[in-house]
Amino acid sequence: MSTGTGATGITSDDITADSVRELLSDRKVFPGLPDDLDENAELVLDSLGLVWLLHVVEERYGLVVEPTDEDIAGLTSLRRLTGYLRAAQTGSAEGTEGGWPG
């Protein structure tokens, strides 16, 4: 349930770079990532970290994402990860297969 839109048209339930950065801030799961992770900085997620991240996305946003191996290989920065999750969110009724910006 969205809590309204602001001047930018983004609701509190929309996935943004800041919300993904917050999800990546758990130092128990992602110990090497800086708090001020740049959107274009190289990002390498191990399988456990990715599974945890997708679980939290499901819990927080009600979004079930099942990336392919090709999708996972493309999640190399905060910007690309956010883009993938946003594409999945906007097309969540259709599924996410092949539906993310490369």
NUFI-352663 format. One record per residue (C-alpha): residue in three letters; x, y, z; residue number from 1. Coordinates in nm, 4 decimals, always signed. Example, Ala and Ser with C-alpha at 12.3 -4.5 7.8 and 13.67 -1.06 7.14 Angstrom:
REM NUFI-352663
ALA, +1.2300, -0.4500, +0.7800, 1
SER, +1.3670, -0.1060, +0.7140, 2
***
This chain:
REM NUFI-352663
MET, +0.0000, +0.0000, +0.0000, 1
SER, +0.1505, +0.3299, -0.1068, 2
THR, +0.1462, +0.6176, +0.1342, 3
GLY, +0.1124, +0.8826, -0.1315, 4
THR, +0.3281, +1.0506, -0.3882, 5
GLY, +0.5606, +1.3437, -0.3525, 6
ALA, +0.6577, +1.6088, -0.6027, 7
THR, +0.8723, +1.3550, -0.7872, 8
GLY, +0.5891, +1.1041, -0.8227, 9
ILE, +0.7791, +0.8416, -0.6218, 10
THR, +0.5785, +0.6692, -0.3500, 11
SER, +0.7197, +0.5385, -0.0266, 12
ASP, +0.6773, +0.1863, -0.1655, 13
ASP, +0.8904, +0.2531, -0.4738, 14
ILE, +1.2344, +0.0969, -0.4876, 15
THR, +1.4990, +0.3679, -0.5153, 16
ALA, +1.8778, +0.3743, -0.5061, 17
ASP, +1.8552, +0.5018, -0.1479, 18
SER, +1.6228, +0.2195, -0.0422, 19
VAL, +1.8501, -0.0417, -0.2034, 20
ARG, +2.1535, +0.1240, -0.0411, 21
GLU, +1.9706, +0.0903, +0.2927, 22
LEU, +1.9066, -0.2795, +0.2273, 23
LEU, +2.2762, -0.3262, +0.1544, 24
SER, +2.3756, -0.1514, +0.4795, 25
ASP, +2.3448, -0.4672, +0.6929, 26
ARG, +2.7116, -0.5204, +0.7873, 27
LYS, +2.6483, -0.8808, +0.8921, 28
VAL, +2.5525, -0.9678, +0.5333, 29
PHE, +2.7495, -0.7063, +0.3375, 30
PRO, +3.0527, -0.6288, +0.5558, 31
GLY, +3.2669, -0.4657, +0.2883, 32
LEU, +3.0238, -0.2117, +0.1450, 33
PRO, +3.0622, +0.1546, +0.2433, 34
ASP, +2.7659, +0.3465, +0.3858, 35
ASP, +2.7942, +0.6010, +0.1044, 36
LEU, +2.8055, +0.3450, -0.1783, 37
ASP, +2.8179, +0.5328, -0.5078, 38
GLU, +2.5539, +0.4313, -0.7629, 39
ASN, +2.8204, +0.3413, -1.0197, 40
ALA, +3.0700, +0.1722, -0.7876, 41
GLU, +3.1403, -0.1912, -0.8663, 42
LEU, +2.9138, -0.4200, -0.6679, 43
VAL, +2.9767, -0.7904, -0.6194, 44
LEU, +2.7057, -0.9842, -0.4394, 45
ASP, +2.7737, -1.3379, -0.3242, 46
SER, +2.4933, -1.5919, -0.3460, 47
LEU, +2.4043, -1.5699, +0.0240, 48
GLY, +2.3917, -1.1903, +0.0085, 49
LEU, +2.1731, -1.1983, -0.3011, 50
VAL, +1.9324, -1.4507, -0.1471, 51
TRP, +1.9066, -1.2380, +0.1674, 52
LEU, +1.8547, -0.9194, -0.0355, 53
LEU, +1.5776, -1.0771, -0.2442, 54
HIS, +1.4139, -1.2095, +0.0737, 55
VAL, +1.4123, -0.8611, +0.2267, 56
VAL, +1.2763, -0.7125, -0.0976, 57
GLU, +0.9931, -0.9647, -0.0807, 58
GLU, +0.9257, -0.8885, +0.2858, 59
ARG, +0.9388, -0.5114, +0.2471, 60
TYR, +0.7839, -0.4630, -0.0971, 61
GLY, +0.5863, -0.7843, -0.1528, 62
LEU, +0.7950, -0.8367, -0.4663, 63
VAL, +0.9086, -1.1871, -0.5571, 64
VAL, +1.2086, -1.1733, -0.7894, 65
GLU, +1.3734, -1.4769, -0.9459, 66
PRO, +1.6687, -1.3493, -1.1482, 67
THR, +1.8291, -1.5670, -1.4125, 68
ASP, +2.2031, -1.6304, -1.4148, 69
GLU, +2.2288, -1.3656, -1.6866, 70
ASP, +2.0373, -1.1179, -1.4697, 71
ILE, +2.2661, -1.1873, -1.1740, 72
ALA, +2.5757, -1.1350, -1.3892, 73
GLY, +2.4424, -0.7891, -1.4774, 74
LEU, +2.3903, -0.6742, -1.1179, 75
THR, +2.7304, -0.5067, -1.1024, 76
SER, +2.6457, -0.1711, -0.9448, 77
LEU, +2.3907, -0.0085, -0.7181, 78
ARG, +2.2424, +0.1646, -1.0239, 79
ARG, +2.1991, -0.1629, -1.2158, 80
LEU, +2.0625, -0.3478, -0.9117, 81
THR, +1.8140, -0.0677, -0.8479, 82
GLY, +1.7153, -0.0630, -1.2166, 83
TYR, +1.6564, -0.4374, -1.2127, 84
LEU, +1.4422, -0.4222, -0.8990, 85
ARG, +1.2467, -0.1187, -1.0284, 86
ALA, +1.1774, -0.2986, -1.3577, 87
ALA, +1.0614, -0.6036, -1.1633, 88
GLN, +0.8444, -0.3839, -0.9430, 89
THR, +0.6753, -0.2018, -1.2286, 90
GLY, +0.6182, -0.5261, -1.4172, 91
SER, +0.5604, -0.7482, -1.1154, 92
ALA, +0.2186, -0.8638, -1.2354, 93
GLU, +0.3808, -0.9948, -1.5538, 94
GLY, +0.6895, -1.1454, -1.3888, 95
THR, +1.0456, -1.0274, -1.4351, 96
GLU, +1.1874, -1.2545, -1.7018, 97
GLY, +1.3836, -1.0465, -1.9455, 98
GLY, +1.2229, -0.7275, -1.8181, 99
TRP, +1.5087, -0.5200, -1.6886, 100
PRO, +1.7196, -0.2482, -1.8358, 101
GLY, +2.0634, -0.3682, -1.9425, 102
***
